[in-house]
Amino acid sequence: MSKQPTIKTEHLILRPYTLPDAPELQRLIGDRDVVITMTGAVPHPYEDGMAEDWIGGRQESFERGEMVDFAITHRQEGFFIGGIGLNNIDKQSELAEIGYWIGKPYWGKGYGTEAAHAVLQYGFEVLRLNRVHSKHFSNNPASGRIMQKIGMKHEGCQRQQFKKWGTFVDFELYGILRSEYEVSSNP
């Protein structure tokens, strides 16, 4: 059994989820303003027991090489901020999708960008990926700004690609190649 890594940045610790994270995970992800920005099928309301069940499956998914998920916590004070990870890891094609969410009380503080930089570095330098991609809803430009800040390039739009709570929404697509990452991280 391999152990999921922990990553430390200037202000954050990205670490494996633990069961004590469940109440704060449920509270933050249960906020309608947060979950409406998420491109996955996250239920709302986020009911009791869902966080514990989800956390319980993280290590197994990591061991299968499918994904690596991190709880985003504040480095000095330890509070839970949100989540980030590399999903749909394809070792043969050397690619993965980065996904993240930040609890509403922590929006606009730079935590998403700092965490995304660290996970991108992990993807290219540890997992040796060639490409990392992501997407966000067109009506969530803040997520796109994070993608741009970490060097991702806009690659297009998938119109009405997803139905979120009865409304069709567009996906904005972003990606970055290892060669682009290496140029930007070694000026």
N, C-alpha and C positions, 0 to 999 in steps of 0.2 A: 504494500500500500504506500503510494507516494503522498507526501504532504504538500498541501497547497501553500504557495509562498505568501510572505508578507512583504509589502513594499512601503518604505518610509519616504516621505517627501518633506519639504520645509514645514508645511502646516498640517499634513495629514498622515494617517496610517491606513493603508489599504490592506485588509486582512481577511482571512476566511470568516464567514458568518458563524455565529455561535447561537445557541438557543436563547441565551439572555438578551440577544438583539431583537427577539420576536415582538415584544410589546411596542418598541419604538418603530420598528419596521412597519408593523400594522398601523400605527398612528400616522406616520408620515406618508406611506403609500396609499393609505385610505383616504387621503385628502383628494377630493374631486379635481381640484386644480392641478394636482400632480399627475394623477392617473390619466387624465384626459390628454396629457402630452405624450404618453407612453405608446410606442408603436406595437407593443405586444398585446396579447389578449389578457390583460390584468383585470381581474374581477373588481367590480364596485357595487356594493360596499365590500371591503376586504374584511371578511368575517373572522371571528375567533377561530384559532387553529390553523388557518391558512398559512400564516407566517412560519409556524413551527414545521408544518408539512413541507413547505418550500425549502426552508433551511436544511431539513433532513436529507434532501436529495442532492445537495450541492457537492459533497465529497465524492459521491458515486459518479456524478457527471464529470467531475475533474479527472477521476481515475480512468474513465473511459476515453479521455482526451477530447471530449466534445466541447468543453467550455471551462473557463476559469472565472469565477465570480468573486468579487471583493466587496466587503462592507467598507464604506468610506467613513472613517472616524477622525475626529479632531486630535491632532498629535499631542498637544499639551493637556487638554481637558478631557479627552476621551469620549466625548459625546458622539452619537451616531448621526450621520449627515445624509446618507443615501447609499446607492449601490452603483457598481460599474463592473464590466466584465468583457471578456472576449468570448463570443458565442459562435456556434456553427464552425468550429475550427476544422479545417480540411487540411490535414497534414500532407496529403499527396499534392494538392494544388498550392499549398503553403499560403493559405488565406484564412481570414476570420473576420467577423463583424464585431465592432465595438458598440456597446450599448451602455447607457448610463441614465440615472435619474437622481435628482437632488430634492430633498425635502424642502417644502416651500419656505420655512423660516431661514433657509440658508441660500436662497436664490440671490444672485447678483454679488456674491462675495468671492468669486474666483475659484471656489472649490471644485466645480465641475471641470474647468480647464486644467487645474493642477493635477487632478486625478486622471484625466484623459491623457495628459502628457506622459504620466508615469506608466499607464497601461500600454500605451503605444510603444514606449521604450521596451517594456517587457515583451511585447509581441514580436518586435523586430530583433531585439538583442538576445532574448532567452529562447523564445519559441522558433526563432529564425524564419518568421513569416516573410513572404514576398509582398503581400498586399493586405491592407486592412481597409474595410469599407464600413459605411454606416448610412443611416437614413433618419430623417425626421419629418414630421408633418409640416406641410407648408405654412400652417398657421402657428408654428412654434419656432420662430426665427432665432430665439435665444440658443436653442440647441445647435442650430446651424453655425452660429457665431463660435461656439466651442469647437466645432469641427474645423472651421477656418483657422482658428487660433493655433490648433495643433498641426497645421500644415496640410490638411485634407483639401482636395480640389472638388469643386462641384462638378458632377458628372451627368446630371440630368434630372428629369422629373418624371415620375410615374403617376399619371393623372388618374384620380379616383381609384387608387390601388387598394385601399383598405376601407372597410366600413366600420366606423367607430361610433357606437351608440346611435345607430340608425342613419348616420350621415356619411357619405363617401368623402374621403379626404385624399389629398395628393401626398406622395412621398417625394422629398428632395433627396437625391442620392449624392454621396460623397465617397472619396477614396484617396488613399495614399499608398505609394509603392515604397519598398525598402530603399531603392536608389534615391528617391526624393527625400525620405526621412534622413538618410545618411548625409546628403548635401546640407539639409537644414540644421542638423545637429552638429555638424563639423564645418563651420564657416571658414 
